[in-house]
Amino acid sequence: MQTYSLKCYKCNVTQNDNSISRIFCEKGCNELLICEDISPMKQDPLQSMRDDEESFSLGEGSTPLIPLNKIGKRLGLEKLFAKLEFMSPTGSFKDRGSSLVINIARKERVAEFVEDSSGNAGASLSAYAGATDIKAHIFVPDSAGKGKLDQISIFGAKLHKIEGPRENSTIAAKDFSKKNNIPYLSHNLSPYFSEGMKSFAYEIYSEFGEVDHIIFPTGNGSLLLGTWRGFIDISENSNLSLPKLHAAQSSIIEPIVAEFSQKKWNFDPSSKTIASGISVSNPPRLIEIVDAIKNSNGSATSSSDNEALIWHEILAKEEGIYSEKTCAFSFATLEKLVKSGIIKKNEKIIIPITGSGLKETT
Ligand SMILES: [Zn+2]
């Protein structure tokens, strides 16, 4: 396994404590931390764990990268590809982050933890925790898909279903953690979770070399952030041109689009969207996400549920891919970026299919 230190995103101070439960800067600036790979040689964090006999794995990462010929033709694109993240052990990209978080928790002999999730991350952490004999308490909105709720339970975690918007699960998880003195290993806040996502960049680079654009359905932004920092690491030892990263959001919940384009947006807690995986009104790493998008010369775009539903069906009928609806927002964004000329005909584009449609059937 690689060696890591934690650094404050705001004051840039390297922390003395780099334990798994360290979330905020110890210098008191109340800012979240980012992970730094301080190993003699930076490399894919998942590959590094695979090489370590002591590490636990469910076979995460190394997901297929396939051409989307029909959608490419429809949009006049020659090099459009999908990376099939739903073919991960628990059916979503979250396994990349969970594997690193749980392996570090094991090393630190963590026996029990609290987490809140919109569903996929809870299911993922539940699987890794159960298989390594760590007790997990997962707080999830009661509106999460039945497939996700069933997954969390079957893997042995204690499922806490919370009424109301996604934020209520976070509040309940923090309260429970405090009252019971159990570590809160939020995947949204943990610097190690998005560190695991760097593997997405390493895999693309080793299989594909350079890529021009990557479009992410973006809620808390862990995959976008990990991918960006992964490509930065790779570029330190290569002549790699960095890809442009684009965030796709729902027009119902679009804090990243609003921050990126400096427009006003007010969250209406009563509003609903099919984009359950990215329904995050106040992402804790908002500034970090917008910085990454801007530094990559990327963009942030929102689309309506109806626009996404059209693409959800096209993806299934024309390419044989049954994604969760959240992923379809990336294709609605792709169409807009092609029409506006930001994405050009002969450029190389990758869209991660972040989660499986099978989790949302009821
Ligand atoms: Zn700080």
Boltz pocket constraint, residues with backbone or C-beta under 6 A from the ligand:
constraints:
  - pocket:
      binder: B
      contacts: [[A, 8], [A, 9], [A, 10], [A, 11], [A, 12], [A, 13], [A, 25], [A, 26], [A, 27], [A, 28], [A, 29], [A, 30], [A, 31]]
      max_distance: 6.0
